[in-house]
Amino acid sequence: MTTKVYIDALNQKFNQSPDLIHKVFDIKGQSIVIHFISYQIKKERLDREILEPLTSSRKPWSVNDLQNRIPLASSKAETNLEEIAGQIIHGSVTVYIEGEKEVITYLLADQEQRSLERAETESLVFGPQVSFTESMITNLNVVRWRLDTDDLVMKKLIVGERIPTEVRIVYLKSLTNEENVETITQRIEDLVVDEIEDTSVLSQLIEDSSSTVFPQLIATELPDRFCHSLMKGRVGVMVDKSPTVLIGPVSLFSFFESTEDLYMRWNMGTFMRLLRILAMMLSIILTPMYVAALTYHYEVIPGSLLVSLGQSRATVPFPPVLEALLLETLIELLREAGARLPTKVGQTMGIVGGIVLGQAAVKAGFTSNILIIIIALSALASFTAPSYLMGTAIRVIRFPMIILAGAWGLIGIAFALCFLVIHLLKLSSLGRPYLAPVYPLSIKDFSDSIIRLPYNKNPKRPTSTMPKDPDRFDENKAKQKKDVNPS
């Protein structure tokens, strides 16, 4: 292949893009072509490590000479034009010597990336404050730093027909069940998509059920939570250009765990977990119970409270179900608007908007004071979930439950709860039960999900992930006294 043919082929591959730079050097009568994209490489490295030794040579070059005399660790020999173009896109400089069959590529990427910062969606009071970034290299470095063992496996996959994206499957070889690894690997390899924009998109593509509102894989931006999950025998998935990672298999109760529970004393950590689970239940049934009681079941309301309810609703023209749906929609509008506006404006708008609209709605006779309190409690309870996706799912569930409560009262709520339990029983995460350890029942696994025992009382890993090594440590040795005998 002549120099002109090679240059024309690459230009055609890049659709005559002005970003593709090529330079031709005539060294001792030998034509050498260098290709690169100017804003994707470190130009000082190009000048110092490639151009300077290349142009100062007193004898002709060959492919073997390039690899021996410019021995950069990132050098590769390529013959396929597709591979050469792909290397250029990812920040490589290609060197072609006329008459040679192979092209040498040197990775000199100068990628824009933000530094490690605090987590935004999963903020912690105790524990490490660092979060993942959009750079795969940075994220891998953080995980390697936290889990500095040769037992850590990082399997590389490329997903995307039009825009190939690097995906890493991360796990500990001596702990993780091979079936879990094979399941998630097969699901990713079987994907036929144009691109993977983010881990949240990948999660929707590989989850067991796409029709449910419940997430079946945890998406987190916290490296400590990711590494702690790997130590339980779970599998992690990282996607290039995404600041979040996936963890699976998980259960419903995993979404109410926080790594902050690990850094607190065990009794406080247990209290916080139970509080979140109780808050989830209250968030789901509190408003529907209000609607059902006022619509069909006045007898369940204490007499003194019934008088207050009657007075507060005396001027309300809507039935309880419509009143509740109106306020729930108002809360969701305030939440969504506060999330989309700039931080300072969003916080102010959320507080002021909630107070002003709430007071105005009561004075105008659109709603009652008691319902505003109940709606506010339900909203606060849903915000206690550490997982944003699970908190959103809980808020979505409330709407059909309110409608059923308005249609059939307590019977409608009972029907909705039965349907919800049946639905959760049918769900799975990478083929593992979604309601573990409640179903199938495993009392020992409660210490890793619903409660948190002291570290020396929790020698077993959760069985729901089917780890190869179920033991964290020898329980008998942990019970031995280590104190020095003063006598």
C-alpha positions as CSV (number, residue, x, y, z in Angstrom):
1,M,0.0,0.0,0.0
2,T,1.4,3.4,-1.0
3,T,1.4,6.4,1.2
4,K,-1.3,8.2,-0.9
5,V,-3.6,5.1,-0.8
6,Y,-3.1,4.9,3.0
7,I,-3.8,8.6,3.6
8,D,-6.9,8.5,1.3
9,A,-8.2,5.4,3.0
10,L,-8.0,7.0,6.5
11,N,-9.5,10.3,5.3
12,Q,-12.4,8.4,3.8
13,K,-12.8,6.4,7.0
14,F,-13.1,9.7,8.9
15,N,-15.4,11.3,6.2
16,Q,-12.7,13.9,5.3
17,S,-12.9,15.2,8.9
18,P,-10.7,18.4,9.4
19,D,-9.9,17.0,12.9
20,L,-7.8,14.2,11.5
21,I,-4.3,15.6,11.2
22,H,-1.7,13.8,9.0
23,K,2.0,14.7,8.6
24,V,4.3,13.2,6.0
25,F,8.0,13.1,6.7
26,D,10.7,12.2,4.1
27,I,13.6,10.6,6.1
28,K,16.5,9.3,4.0
29,G,14.2,9.0,1.0
30,Q,11.7,7.1,3.1
31,S,8.1,8.3,3.4
32,I,6.7,8.1,6.9
33,V,3.1,9.2,7.8
34,I,1.8,10.2,11.2
35,H,-2.0,10.5,11.9
36,F,-3.7,11.8,15.0
37,I,-6.6,14.0,16.2
38,S,-5.0,17.1,17.6
39,Y,-7.3,17.8,20.6
40,Q,-7.2,14.1,21.8
41,I,-3.4,13.7,22.3
42,K,-0.7,15.2,24.5
43,K,1.3,17.2,21.9
44,E,4.3,17.6,24.1
45,R,4.6,13.8,24.4
46,L,4.2,13.5,20.6
47,D,7.1,16.0,20.0
48,R,9.4,14.6,22.7
49,E,8.8,10.8,22.5
50,I,8.0,10.2,18.8
51,L,8.8,13.1,16.5
52,E,12.2,13.9,18.0
53,P,13.7,10.3,17.8
54,L,11.9,9.7,14.5
55,T,13.4,12.8,12.6
56,S,16.8,12.6,14.2
57,S,17.5,9.1,12.8
58,R,20.4,8.7,10.4
59,K,19.1,5.5,8.8
60,P,15.8,4.2,7.3
61,W,13.1,2.9,9.7
62,S,11.2,-0.3,9.8
63,V,8.4,-1.6,12.0
64,N,10.8,-3.5,14.1
65,D,13.0,-0.5,14.5
66,L,10.0,1.6,15.7
67,Q,9.1,-0.9,18.4
68,N,12.7,-1.3,19.5
69,R,13.9,2.3,19.3
70,I,10.7,4.0,20.4
71,P,9.6,1.4,23.0
72,L,6.6,3.0,24.5
73,A,4.5,0.7,26.7
74,S,1.3,1.7,24.8
75,S,2.6,0.7,21.3
76,K,0.7,-1.8,19.2
77,A,1.1,-3.1,15.7
78,E,-2.1,-3.1,13.6
79,T,-3.0,-4.1,10.1
80,N,-6.8,-3.7,10.1
81,L,-8.0,-0.2,9.0
82,E,-10.9,-0.5,11.4
83,E,-8.6,-1.1,14.3
84,I,-6.3,1.7,13.3
85,A,-9.2,4.2,13.0
86,G,-10.5,3.0,16.4
87,Q,-7.1,3.6,18.0
88,I,-7.0,7.1,16.6
89,I,-10.4,7.9,18.0
90,H,-9.3,6.8,21.5
91,G,-6.3,9.2,21.4
92,S,-3.5,7.2,19.7
93,V,-0.9,8.4,17.2
94,T,-0.3,6.1,14.2
95,V,3.0,5.8,12.4
96,Y,3.0,4.3,8.9
97,I,6.2,3.5,7.0
98,E,5.7,3.2,3.3
99,G,6.1,-0.4,2.1
100,E,5.4,-1.9,5.6
101,K,2.3,-4.1,6.2
102,E,1.8,-3.0,9.8
103,V,1.0,0.4,11.3
104,I,2.4,1.2,14.8
105,T,0.0,3.0,17.2
106,Y,1.1,4.9,20.4
107,L,-1.6,5.8,22.9
108,L,-1.0,9.5,23.9
109,A,-4.5,10.3,25.0
110,D,-5.2,13.6,26.7
111,Q,-8.8,13.0,27.9
112,E,-10.8,15.6,29.8
113,Q,-11.9,14.4,33.2
114,R,-13.0,15.9,36.5
115,S,-11.2,15.2,39.7
116,L,-12.5,13.0,42.5
117,E,-15.2,14.8,44.4
118,R,-17.9,14.2,47.0
119,A,-20.9,12.1,46.1
120,E,-24.0,14.2,45.2
121,T,-26.9,11.6,45.2
122,E,-25.6,9.4,48.0
123,S,-24.1,11.9,50.5
124,L,-22.7,10.4,53.8
125,V,-22.0,11.9,57.2
126,F,-19.5,9.2,58.2
127,G,-17.0,7.3,56.0
128,P,-15.2,8.1,52.8
129,Q,-16.5,11.0,50.8
130,V,-15.0,10.2,47.4
131,S,-17.2,9.2,44.5
132,F,-16.7,7.7,41.0
133,T,-16.1,9.9,38.0
134,E,-16.8,9.6,34.3
135,S,-13.3,8.2,33.6
136,M,-13.0,4.5,33.5
137,I,-9.3,4.7,34.2
138,T,-9.9,6.7,37.3
139,N,-12.7,4.4,38.6
140,L,-10.5,1.3,38.0
141,N,-7.7,3.0,39.9
142,V,-10.0,3.8,42.9
143,V,-11.3,0.2,43.0
144,R,-7.7,-1.2,42.8
145,W,-6.6,1.1,45.5
146,R,-9.4,-0.1,47.9
147,L,-9.1,-3.8,46.9
148,D,-5.4,-4.3,46.5
149,T,-5.4,-8.0,45.8
150,D,-4.6,-10.2,42.8
151,D,-8.0,-11.9,43.5
152,L,-9.7,-9.0,41.9
153,V,-10.9,-9.8,38.3
154,M,-11.9,-7.0,35.8
155,K,-13.3,-8.6,32.7
156,K,-13.4,-6.3,29.7
157,L,-16.2,-6.2,27.2
158,I,-17.0,-3.9,24.3
159,V,-20.7,-3.0,23.7
160,G,-22.3,-1.0,21.0
161,E,-22.6,-1.4,17.2
162,R,-22.1,2.2,16.2
163,I,-20.4,3.7,19.2
164,P,-18.3,0.9,21.0
165,T,-18.2,1.5,24.7
166,E,-15.9,-0.3,27.2
167,V,-17.7,-2.3,29.9
168,R,-15.9,-3.9,32.9
169,I,-17.3,-6.8,34.9
170,V,-15.6,-6.7,38.3
171,Y,-15.6,-9.4,41.0
172,L,-13.5,-11.3,43.4
173,K,-12.6,-14.7,42.0
174,S,-12.4,-16.6,45.3
175,L,-15.8,-15.3,46.5
176,T,-18.1,-14.7,43.6
177,N,-20.3,-17.5,42.3
178,E,-19.4,-18.2,38.7
179,E,-23.1,-18.6,37.8
180,N,-23.7,-14.9,38.7
181,V,-20.7,-13.8,36.6
182,E,-21.7,-16.0,33.6
183,T,-25.3,-14.7,33.8
184,I,-24.4,-11.0,33.7
185,T,-21.6,-11.6,31.1
186,Q,-23.9,-13.4,28.7
187,R,-26.6,-10.7,29.0
188,I,-24.1,-8.0,28.2
189,E,-22.5,-9.9,25.3
190,D,-25.9,-10.7,23.8
191,L,-26.8,-7.0,23.6
192,V,-27.3,-5.6,20.1
193,V,-27.5,-1.8,20.5
194,D,-26.1,1.3,18.9
195,E,-24.5,2.5,22.1
196,I,-24.6,2.4,25.9
197,E,-25.1,5.9,27.2
198,D,-24.8,5.1,30.9
199,T,-24.9,2.4,33.5
200,S,-28.6,3.2,34.1
201,V,-29.3,2.3,30.4
202,L,-27.3,-0.9,30.7
203,S,-29.2,-1.8,33.8
204,Q,-32.5,-1.6,32.0
205,L,-31.2,-3.7,29.2
206,I,-29.9,-6.6,31.4
207,E,-32.5,-6.6,34.3
208,D,-34.6,-9.7,34.7
209,S,-37.9,-7.7,34.3
210,S,-38.3,-4.5,32.3
211,S,-42.0,-4.0,33.1
212,T,-41.6,-3.3,36.9
213,V,-41.0,0.0,38.6
214,F,-38.6,-1.7,41.0
215,P,-34.9,-1.6,40.1
216,Q,-33.2,-5.0,40.2
217,L,-29.6,-3.8,40.2
218,I,-28.1,-1.2,42.5
219,A,-26.6,1.9,40.8
220,T,-24.2,3.7,43.1
221,E,-21.5,6.3,42.8
222,L,-19.7,5.3,46.1
223,P,-16.5,3.2,45.7
224,D,-16.8,2.0,49.3
225,R,-20.3,0.6,48.8
226,F,-19.1,-1.0,45.5
227,C,-16.1,-2.7,47.1
228,H,-18.2,-3.8,50.2
229,S,-20.6,-5.4,47.9
230,L,-17.8,-7.3,46.1
231,M,-16.7,-8.6,49.4
232,K,-20.1,-10.1,49.9
233,G,-19.7,-12.1,46.7
234,R,-21.6,-9.8,44.4
235,V,-20.7,-8.8,40.8
236,G,-20.0,-5.2,39.8
237,V,-20.4,-3.6,36.3
238,M,-18.6,-0.4,35.2
239,V,-19.3,1.5,32.0
240,D,-16.9,4.0,30.5
241,K,-18.0,7.7,30.7
242,S,-20.5,6.9,33.5
243,P,-20.0,8.1,37.1
244,T,-22.2,5.3,38.5
245,V,-21.6,1.5,38.7
246,L,-24.0,-1.4,39.0
247,I,-24.1,-4.1,41.7
248,G,-25.9,-7.4,41.5
249,P,-27.5,-9.7,42.5
250,V,-29.4,-7.7,45.1
251,S,-32.6,-7.9,47.1
252,L,-35.3,-5.3,47.9
253,F,-33.8,-4.7,51.3
254,S,-30.4,-3.9,49.7
255,F,-31.8,-0.6,48.5
256,F,-32.4,0.5,52.1
257,E,-28.8,-0.2,53.2
258,S,-26.2,2.5,53.4
259,T,-22.5,2.1,53.9
260,E,-23.0,4.7,56.7
261,D,-24.6,1.9,58.7
262,L,-21.2,0.1,58.7
263,Y,-19.4,3.1,60.1
264,M,-21.9,3.6,63.0
265,R,-22.1,1.3,66.0
266,W,-24.2,-1.8,65.2
267,N,-27.2,-0.8,67.3
268,M,-27.4,2.6,65.6
269,G,-26.9,1.1,62.2
270,T,-29.7,-1.4,62.9
271,F,-32.0,1.4,64.0
272,M,-31.4,3.4,60.9
273,R,-32.1,0.4,58.6
274,L,-35.3,-0.5,60.4
275,L,-36.3,3.2,60.3
276,R,-35.9,3.3,56.5
277,I,-38.0,0.1,56.0
278,L,-40.7,1.5,58.3
279,A,-40.6,4.8,56.4
280,M,-41.1,2.9,53.1
281,M,-44.2,1.2,54.5
282,L,-45.6,4.4,55.9
283,S,-45.0,6.2,52.6
284,I,-46.9,3.6,50.7
285,I,-50.0,3.2,52.9
286,L,-50.4,6.5,54.9
287,T,-52.2,8.5,52.2
288,P,-54.3,5.6,50.9
289,M,-55.4,4.9,54.5
290,Y,-56.5,8.5,54.9
291,V,-58.5,8.3,51.6
292,A,-60.1,5.0,52.5
293,A,-61.1,6.1,56.1
294,L,-62.7,9.4,54.9
295,T,-64.5,7.7,52.0
296,Y,-65.8,4.5,53.5
297,H,-64.6,3.8,57.0
298,Y,-65.4,6.7,59.4
299,E,-65.8,4.2,62.2
300,V,-62.0,3.7,62.4
301,I,-61.3,7.4,63.1
302,P,-61.3,8.5,66.8
303,G,-64.3,10.7,67.6
304,S,-62.2,13.8,68.6
305,L,-60.1,13.5,65.4
306,L,-63.3,13.0,63.3
307,V,-64.5,16.4,64.5
308,S,-61.3,18.1,63.4
309,L,-61.4,16.3,60.1
310,G,-64.9,17.4,59.5
311,Q,-64.1,21.0,60.3
312,S,-61.0,21.1,58.1
313,R,-62.9,19.5,55.1
314,A,-66.0,21.6,55.5
315,T,-65.1,23.9,52.6
316,V,-63.3,21.3,50.4
317,P,-65.3,20.7,47.3
318,F,-63.5,17.5,46.2
319,P,-63.8,13.9,47.3
320,P,-60.8,12.7,49.4
321,V,-59.3,10.6,46.5
322,L,-59.2,13.6,44.2
323,E,-57.9,15.9,47.0
324,A,-55.1,13.4,47.8
325,L,-54.1,13.0,44.1
326,L,-54.0,16.7,43.7
327,L,-51.7,17.3,46.6
328,E,-49.5,14.3,45.6
329,T,-49.1,15.7,42.1
330,L,-48.3,19.1,43.6
331,I,-45.5,17.6,45.8
332,E,-44.1,15.7,42.8
333,L,-44.1,19.0,40.7
334,L,-42.2,20.8,43.5
335,R,-39.7,18.0,43.8
336,E,-39.1,17.8,40.1
337,A,-38.8,21.6,39.7
338,G,-36.4,21.8,42.6
339,A,-34.2,19.0,41.1
340,R,-34.0,20.7,37.7
341,L,-33.3,24.2,38.8
342,P,-29.9,25.4,39.9
343,T,-29.1,24.2,43.5
344,K,-29.6,27.5,45.4
345,V,-32.7,28.4,43.4
346,G,-34.1,24.9,43.6
347,Q,-33.8,24.7,47.4
348,T,-35.4,28.1,47.9
349,M,-38.2,27.3,45.4
350,G,-38.9,24.0,47.1
351,I,-39.2,25.5,50.6
352,V,-41.1,28.7,49.7
353,G,-43.2,27.0,47.0
354,G,-44.3,24.3,49.5
355,I,-45.2,26.7,52.2
356,V,-47.0,29.3,50.0
357,L,-48.9,26.8,47.9
358,G,-49.9,24.7,51.0
359,Q,-51.2,27.7,52.8
360,A,-53.0,29.0,49.7
361,A,-54.6,25.6,49.0
362,V,-56.0,25.4,52.6
363,K,-57.3,29.0,52.6
364,A,-58.8,28.6,49.2
365,G,-60.6,25.4,50.4
366,F,-58.9,23.0,48.0
367,T,-57.6,20.8,50.7
368,S,-57.4,20.2,54.5
369,N,-54.6,20.9,56.9
370,I,-54.5,17.2,58.0
371,L,-54.0,15.9,54.5
372,I,-51.1,18.3,54.0
373,I,-49.5,16.9,57.1
374,I,-50.0,13.3,55.8
375,I,-48.7,14.1,52.3
376,A,-45.7,15.8,53.8
377,L,-44.9,12.8,56.0
378,S,-45.3,10.4,53.1
379,A,-43.0,12.5,50.9
380,L,-40.4,12.7,53.7
381,A,-40.6,8.9,54.3
382,S,-39.9,8.2,50.6
383,F,-36.8,10.4,50.7
384,T,-35.2,8.3,53.4
385,A,-34.3,5.5,50.9
386,P,-30.6,5.7,50.1
387,S,-31.3,4.7,46.5
388,Y,-32.9,7.5,44.4
389,L,-34.4,4.9,42.0
390,M,-36.1,3.0,44.9
391,G,-37.4,6.3,46.4
392,T,-39.0,7.2,43.0
393,A,-40.5,3.7,42.7
394,I,-42.2,4.1,46.2
395,R,-43.7,7.5,45.1
396,V,-45.0,6.0,41.9
397,I,-46.7,3.1,43.8
398,R,-48.6,5.5,46.0
399,F,-50.8,6.8,43.1
400,P,-52.5,3.5,42.1
401,M,-52.9,2.7,45.8
402,I,-54.7,6.0,46.4
403,I,-57.0,5.3,43.4
404,L,-57.8,1.8,44.7
405,A,-58.4,3.2,48.2
406,G,-60.8,5.8,46.8
407,A,-62.6,3.1,44.8
408,W,-62.9,0.2,47.3
409,G,-61.6,1.5,50.6
410,L,-59.6,-0.9,52.8
411,I,-60.5,-3.7,50.5
412,G,-58.8,-1.8,47.7
413,I,-55.7,-1.3,49.9
414,A,-55.6,-4.9,50.8
415,F,-55.9,-5.9,47.2
416,A,-53.1,-3.5,46.2
417,L,-50.8,-4.8,49.0
418,C,-51.5,-8.4,48.0
419,F,-50.7,-7.6,44.4
420,L,-47.5,-5.8,45.4
421,V,-46.3,-8.7,47.5
422,I,-47.1,-11.2,44.7
423,H,-45.3,-9.0,42.2
424,L,-42.2,-8.7,44.5
425,L,-42.2,-12.5,45.0
426,K,-42.1,-13.0,41.2
427,L,-39.1,-10.6,40.7
428,S,-35.5,-11.7,40.7
429,S,-32.1,-10.1,40.4
430,L,-29.8,-12.0,38.1
431,G,-32.0,-15.1,38.8
432,R,-31.8,-14.7,42.6
433,P,-34.9,-14.0,44.7
434,Y,-35.7,-10.4,45.1
435,L,-37.3,-10.7,48.6
436,A,-34.3,-12.6,50.1
437,P,-33.8,-13.2,53.0
438,V,-37.6,-13.0,53.8
439,Y,-38.4,-15.3,50.9
440,P,-36.9,-17.8,50.8
441,L,-36.6,-17.4,54.6
442,S,-33.0,-17.3,55.9
443,I,-32.8,-15.9,59.4
444,K,-28.9,-15.8,59.2
445,D,-29.0,-13.4,56.3
446,F,-31.1,-10.9,58.3
447,S,-27.8,-9.6,59.8
448,D,-26.7,-8.4,56.3
449,S,-29.9,-6.9,55.2
450,I,-32.6,-5.9,57.7
451,I,-30.4,-5.5,60.8
452,R,-26.7,-5.2,61.4
453,L,-25.0,-7.3,64.0
454,P,-21.6,-6.5,65.6
455,Y,-18.7,-7.5,63.3
456,N,-17.6,-10.3,65.6
457,K,-21.1,-11.7,65.7
458,N,-21.5,-11.8,61.9
459,P,-19.0,-14.5,60.6
460,K,-21.0,-15.5,57.5
461,R,-21.6,-13.9,54.1
462,P,-25.2,-13.6,52.8
463,T,-26.3,-16.9,51.2
464,S,-28.5,-15.1,48.7
465,T,-25.5,-14.4,46.5
466,M,-24.3,-18.0,46.7
467,P,-20.6,-17.1,47.5
468,K,-17.9,-19.6,47.0
469,D,-16.5,-18.9,50.5
470,P,-19.4,-18.3,53.0
471,D,-17.1,-17.6,55.9
472,R,-15.8,-14.1,56.7
473,F,-13.7,-15.4,59.6
474,D,-13.4,-18.3,62.0
475,E,-16.1,-17.7,64.6
476,N,-14.3,-19.8,67.3
477,K,-11.1,-17.8,67.0
478,A,-13.1,-14.6,67.2
479,K,-14.5,-15.6,70.6
480,Q,-11.1,-16.2,72.1
481,K,-10.0,-13.5,74.6
482,K,-7.0,-11.4,73.4
483,D,-6.4,-9.4,76.5
484,V,-3.0,-9.5,78.2
485,N,-3.1,-11.3,81.5
486,P,-2.0,-8.7,84.1
487,S,-0.7,-11.4,86.5
